[in-house]
Amino acid sequence: MNDTETNLLTAIKYHKSGALAKAEALFERILENDAENADAMHHLGIIAYQKGDYSRAINMITSAISIKPKFPKAINNLGTVLMSIGRLDEALDRFEKAITMDSEAPESYYNLGNSLKDKGDLTAAISAYNKAIQLNPDQSNVYNNLGNALKDQGKFDAAIA
C-alpha cells in the first residue's frame, strides 16, 4: 500500500468518526500530491455538504465524477446535495444514473424514493423504498419514509405495518 492509499484510508476513518477537520486536512493533503484523486475530492464534497457549503460540495463531487465517470456512490451523493437545495429534477436524474451503474445500492433507491416523495409521486416513491428494503432490510429510516408515503396515500393499515 502506498502513502496515498494509507492517507486515504486514514482520512476516511477520521471522516466516519466525525473528525471532519482532521479528515478534511488529510484529504486536502492527498490532493496536493495527487490532484486527480477522485476519492479524496468526493469525500471533500461530502464534508462540504455536512458543513452546509453546498456550492463547494457540488463542485468537489462533480470534479470527482469528471475524473471517474463510473462512480455511482459520488453520483448518488451529488443527487443528495442537489435534493437538499431543492433541485429535485437534477437529483432524480443523478439517483437514476447511480442505480443504472449499481442496481444493488440501497441508498440510491432510498434517495430516489425521497426525491420522488418530495415531487409528489408517492407510488414511485413507495416502489423505490421497497427496493431499498429488499436490498437492505435493516434500515429503519427507509421503513419510516415508506410508512409516511403510505400514510400520505391514505393506506393507514399498510403504513402501520
C-alpha positions in Angstrom: 0.0 0.0 0.0 1.4 3.4 -1.0 1.2 6.6 1.1 -1.8 8.0 -0.8 -3.8 4.8 -0.2 -2.8 4.8 3.5 -3.7 8.5 3.9 -7.0 7.9 2.1 -7.9 5.1 4.5 -6.9 7.2 7.5 -8.9 10.2 6.2 -11.9 8.0 5.7 -11.6 6.7 9.2 -11.4 10.3 10.5 -14.5 11.2 8.4 -16.5 8.2 9.6 -15.7 9.0 13.3 -16.8 12.6 12.9 -13.4 14.2 13.0 -14.2 16.4 10.0 -11.3 18.9 10.4 -8.7 16.1 10.5 -10.3 14.3 7.6 -10.6 17.5 5.5 -7.0 18.4 6.1 -5.8 14.9 5.1 -8.0 14.8 2.0 -6.6 18.2 1.0 -3.0 16.9 1.5 -3.8 13.9 -0.7 -5.0 16.3 -3.4 -1.8 18.4 -3.1 0.2 15.2 -4.0 -2.4 13.7 -6.4 -4.7 16.4 -7.9 -6.7 13.8 -9.8 -7.7 11.7 -6.7 -11.4 11.3 -7.3 -11.9 9.6 -3.9 -10.4 12.5 -1.9 -12.4 15.0 -4.0 -15.6 13.0 -3.4 -15.0 12.9 0.4 -14.2 16.7 0.5 -17.5 17.2 -1.3 -19.3 15.2 1.4 -17.6 17.1 4.1 -18.6 20.4 2.4 -22.2 19.2 2.3 -22.1 18.3 6.0 -20.8 21.8 6.7 -23.6 23.4 4.7 -21.3 24.6 1.9 -23.4 23.2 -0.9 -21.7 25.1 -3.7 -18.3 23.6 -2.8 -20.0 20.2 -2.3 -21.4 20.3 -5.8 -18.0 21.5 -7.3 -15.9 18.8 -5.5 -18.3 15.9 -6.2 -18.7 17.0 -9.8 -14.9 17.2 -10.2 -14.6 13.7 -8.8 -17.2 12.4 -11.3 -15.4 14.1 -14.2 -12.2 12.2 -13.3 -14.0 8.9 -12.5 -17.3 8.9 -14.6 -18.3 5.4 -13.4 -18.5 6.5 -9.7 -22.1 5.6 -8.6 -21.6 6.5 -5.0 -20.4 10.0 -5.9 -23.3 10.4 -8.4 -25.7 9.4 -5.6 -24.1 11.8 -3.2 -24.3 14.6 -5.8 -28.0 13.9 -6.1 -28.3 14.2 -2.3 -26.8 17.6 -2.3 -29.0 18.7 -5.2 -32.1 17.4 -3.5 -31.2 19.3 -0.3 -31.2 22.6 -2.2 -34.4 21.9 -4.0 -33.1 20.9 -7.4 -35.3 17.8 -7.5 -35.2 17.1 -11.2 -31.4 17.1 -11.3 -31.3 15.0 -8.1 -33.7 12.4 -9.6 -31.5 12.2 -12.7 -28.5 11.5 -10.5 -30.2 8.9 -8.5 -31.4 7.1 -11.6 -28.0 7.3 -13.1 -26.4 5.8 -9.9 -28.9 3.0 -9.9 -28.2 2.3 -13.6 -24.5 1.9 -12.7 -25.1 0.0 -9.4 -28.5 -1.6 -9.1 -27.6 -3.2 -5.8 -27.1 0.1 -3.8 -30.0 0.6 -1.4 -29.0 4.1 -0.6 -29.6 5.2 -4.2 -33.1 3.7 -4.1 -33.8 5.4 -0.7 -32.7 8.7 -2.0 -34.7 8.2 -5.2 -37.7 7.5 -3.1 -37.2 10.7 -1.0 -36.9 12.8 -4.1 -40.0 11.2 -5.7 -41.9 11.7 -2.5 -40.8 15.4 -2.5 -42.1 15.7 -6.0 -45.5 14.1 -5.0 -45.1 10.8 -6.9 -45.9 8.6 -3.9 -46.5 5.4 -5.9 -43.0 5.6 -7.5 -41.5 6.6 -4.1 -43.1 3.6 -2.4 -41.6 1.3 -5.1 -38.2 2.8 -4.6 -38.4 2.4 -0.8 -39.5 -1.2 -1.2 -36.5 -1.9 -3.5 -34.2 -0.3 -0.9 -35.7 -2.5 1.8 -35.4 -5.6 -0.4 -31.6 -4.8 -0.8 -31.1 -4.0 2.8 -33.9 -4.7 5.3 -32.0 -3.3 8.3 -32.5 0.5 7.7 -35.2 1.9 9.9 -35.2 5.3 8.1 -36.4 3.6 4.9 -39.3 1.9 6.7 -40.1 5.3 8.3 -40.3 7.1 5.0 -42.2 4.2 3.4 -44.7 4.4 6.2 -45.1 8.1 5.7 -45.6 7.7 2.0 -48.2 5.1 2.5 -49.9 7.3 5.1 -49.9 10.2 2.6 -51.7 7.8 0.2 -54.3 7.1 2.8 -53.1 3.5 3.3 -53.1 3.6 7.0 -53.0 -0.1 7.8 -50.1 -0.6 5.4 -48.3 2.4 6.9 -48.7 1.0 10.4 -47.3 -2.4 9.2 
